[in-house]
Amino acid sequence: MRALVLHAHPVETSYNAALHRLIVERLSARGYEIDDCDLYAEGFDPRLTREERLAYHDIGPNLAGVSDYVERVRRAEALILSFPVWNFGYPAILKGFFDRVFVPGVSFRMVDGKVETCLDTIRKVATVTTYGGPRWRAFVMGDPPRKLVTRLLRATVKPGAPFTYLAHYDMNRSTDATRATFMRKVSSAMDRF
């Protein structure tokens, strides 16, 4: 199975980077063909240009500048997101990836005024993330990252695809023990993914 791992953290020595390496290691051990997309390391530009916005709905021309990333997404049978939650959202580079790559004709199409998925080759999705604050704070804020993954992405991949959402909350007060426990949880989840 081909898995696209989208990683979005600028520091290669961070806990998020360690989680990313663990994801790739565990999936590789299971025999997955990994497309490891480290957005910062690859220098992905998250800015949607004026020209891209003007061509947004023009299928074909809307791929200018991102066609290589589009092909990587289209080849994926599994999608794994690895990122920290910042300001109750995705890091800007990951948000920009979705803005620039998940365009009409790639992640969805309009048919008779209704949205239909285009990424039905993606049969399962997992998210591994960290939050600075506790779970209750994310809950009070509506937990936008969780909703974006489990609701919005659900509408773009194969209908009925299973979703896994793993979050280490309260990183601001985490300890070696809590981080190690979460790493074991991620390892176990990737071994079953």
Beta strands, then each sheet from edge to edge (+ up, - down):
strand 1: 2-7
strand 2: 33-38
strand 3: 78-84
strand 4: 108-111
strand 5: 114-117
strand 6: 124-130
strand 7: 163-168
sheet 1: 2+ 1+ 3+ 6+ 7+
sheet 2: 4+ 5-
end
